[in-house]
Amino acid sequence: MPKASVKRVINRKKDKLIEFVLDIEKYPEFIPFCLNSKVYERKIKDDKIYIIADLTIGKGPFSDTYKSDVRYNKKDDTINVTNLDGPLKHLQNNWKFVENNNTTEVYFDVDFEIKNKFLNVLMEKSFEFGLNKIADAFQKRAETI
């Protein structure tokens, strides 16, 4: 299963970055290989936000859509994402935001497995490169908001 972690220091307030990450509908505008996104449900309860959303990821003739359960916890400034349906056998990614003055350290961990064993092997070989491209795209866009 591909696993990786990235950390970025972004010159923005934590609340703005959290709002930005939770704005899933805008992902196709700036994330490499993200072709479409759709939010089905968004609920706020106490100190948590719950979102059910689809992302369609692909390149060229290959694309697939997966459904995720996204949970933001205001108490500890974390966003946790798990897979509900689609080509992924397993998905767990976690965001953590730590503000220091006007900058925020953003930690992103991802662990996933694709149901198709052949694609899983391919992803393992290029995963770190792809993750860094995505993290760079998030950081570049976040610095412009």
C-alpha positions as CSV (number, residue, x, y, z in Angstrom):
1,M,0.0,0.0,0.0
2,P,1.4,3.4,-0.9
3,K,2.0,5.6,2.2
4,A,3.6,9.0,2.4
5,S,3.7,12.2,4.4
6,V,4.4,15.8,3.4
7,K,4.8,19.0,5.4
8,R,4.4,22.5,4.0
9,V,4.8,25.8,5.7
10,I,2.3,28.2,4.2
11,N,2.2,32.0,4.8
12,R,-1.5,32.0,5.7
13,K,-3.7,31.7,8.8
14,K,-4.8,28.2,9.8
15,D,-8.5,29.0,9.5
16,K,-8.2,30.1,5.9
17,L,-6.3,27.0,5.0
18,I,-8.8,24.7,6.6
19,E,-11.6,26.5,4.8
20,F,-9.6,26.1,1.6
21,V,-9.1,22.3,2.0
22,L,-12.8,21.8,2.8
23,D,-13.8,23.6,-0.4
24,I,-13.7,20.3,-2.3
25,E,-15.8,21.6,-5.2
26,K,-12.8,23.8,-6.3
27,Y,-10.2,20.9,-6.5
28,P,-10.5,20.4,-10.3
29,E,-9.4,24.0,-10.7
30,F,-5.9,23.4,-9.4
31,I,-5.1,19.8,-8.4
32,P,-3.3,17.8,-11.0
33,F,-5.3,14.8,-12.3
34,C,-8.5,15.9,-10.5
35,L,-11.1,16.0,-13.3
36,N,-14.3,16.5,-11.2
37,S,-15.6,16.8,-7.7
38,K,-19.1,16.7,-6.2
39,V,-20.2,17.2,-2.6
40,Y,-23.3,15.2,-1.7
41,E,-23.7,16.2,1.9
42,R,-22.3,18.8,4.3
43,K,-23.3,18.8,7.9
44,I,-22.1,20.8,10.9
45,K,-22.6,19.3,14.3
46,D,-21.0,20.7,17.4
47,D,-17.3,21.2,16.7
48,K,-17.2,19.0,13.6
49,I,-18.0,19.2,9.9
50,Y,-19.0,16.1,8.0
51,I,-18.8,16.0,4.2
52,I,-19.5,13.2,1.7
53,A,-17.9,13.8,-1.6
54,D,-16.8,12.3,-4.9
55,L,-13.5,13.0,-6.6
56,T,-12.8,11.9,-10.2
57,I,-9.1,11.4,-10.8
58,G,-7.5,10.5,-14.0
59,K,-5.2,11.2,-16.9
60,G,-5.8,10.6,-20.6
61,P,-8.2,7.7,-21.2
62,F,-8.0,6.5,-17.6
63,S,-10.2,8.0,-14.9
64,D,-12.1,6.8,-11.9
65,T,-14.4,8.2,-9.2
66,Y,-14.2,7.5,-5.5
67,K,-16.5,8.6,-2.7
68,S,-15.0,9.8,0.6
69,D,-16.1,10.6,4.1
70,V,-14.4,13.8,5.2
71,R,-14.5,14.9,8.8
72,Y,-13.1,18.1,10.2
73,N,-12.6,18.4,13.9
74,K,-12.3,22.0,15.1
75,K,-11.0,21.1,18.5
76,D,-7.7,19.7,17.2
77,D,-7.6,21.3,13.7
78,T,-7.6,18.0,11.8
79,I,-9.3,16.7,8.7
80,N,-9.6,12.9,8.3
81,V,-10.7,11.3,5.1
82,T,-11.7,7.7,4.5
83,N,-12.9,5.8,1.4
84,L,-16.5,4.9,1.1
85,D,-16.7,3.6,-2.5
86,G,-14.9,3.4,-5.8
87,P,-11.6,1.9,-7.0
88,L,-9.9,2.2,-3.6
89,K,-9.7,-0.8,-1.3
90,H,-8.5,1.4,1.5
91,L,-7.9,5.2,2.0
92,Q,-6.9,7.1,5.1
93,N,-5.6,10.6,4.8
94,N,-5.1,13.1,7.6
95,W,-4.5,16.8,7.6
96,K,-3.1,18.6,10.6
97,F,-2.8,22.4,10.8
98,V,-0.5,24.2,13.3
99,E,-0.4,28.0,13.3
100,N,2.7,30.0,14.3
101,N,2.1,33.7,14.0
102,N,1.0,34.3,10.4
103,T,2.2,31.0,9.0
104,T,0.7,27.5,9.3
105,E,2.5,24.2,9.2
106,V,0.3,21.8,7.2
107,Y,0.9,18.1,7.7
108,F,-0.6,15.6,5.2
109,D,-0.4,11.9,5.6
110,V,-1.9,9.5,3.1
111,D,-2.2,5.7,3.1
112,F,-4.2,3.9,0.4
113,E,-4.6,0.7,-1.6
114,I,-6.2,0.4,-5.0
115,K,-8.5,-2.7,-5.6
116,N,-6.7,-3.4,-8.9
117,K,-3.3,-5.0,-7.9
118,F,-1.6,-4.0,-11.2
119,L,-2.6,-0.3,-10.7
120,N,-1.5,-0.5,-7.1
121,V,2.0,-1.6,-8.2
122,L,2.2,1.3,-10.7
123,M,1.0,3.8,-8.1
124,E,3.7,2.6,-5.6
125,K,6.4,3.5,-8.1
126,S,5.1,7.0,-8.8
127,F,3.2,7.9,-5.7
128,E,5.7,10.1,-3.9
129,F,6.2,12.2,-7.1
130,G,2.5,12.6,-7.6
131,L,1.9,13.4,-3.9
132,N,4.5,16.2,-4.1
133,K,2.9,17.6,-7.2
134,I,-0.5,17.7,-5.4
135,A,1.1,19.2,-2.3
136,D,2.8,21.8,-4.4
137,A,-0.5,22.7,-6.2
138,F,-2.3,23.1,-2.8
139,Q,0.5,25.3,-1.5
140,K,0.7,27.4,-4.7
141,R,-3.1,27.9,-4.7
142,A,-3.3,28.5,-0.9
143,E,-0.7,31.3,-1.1
144,T,-2.9,33.1,-3.6
145,I,-6.2,33.0,-1.6
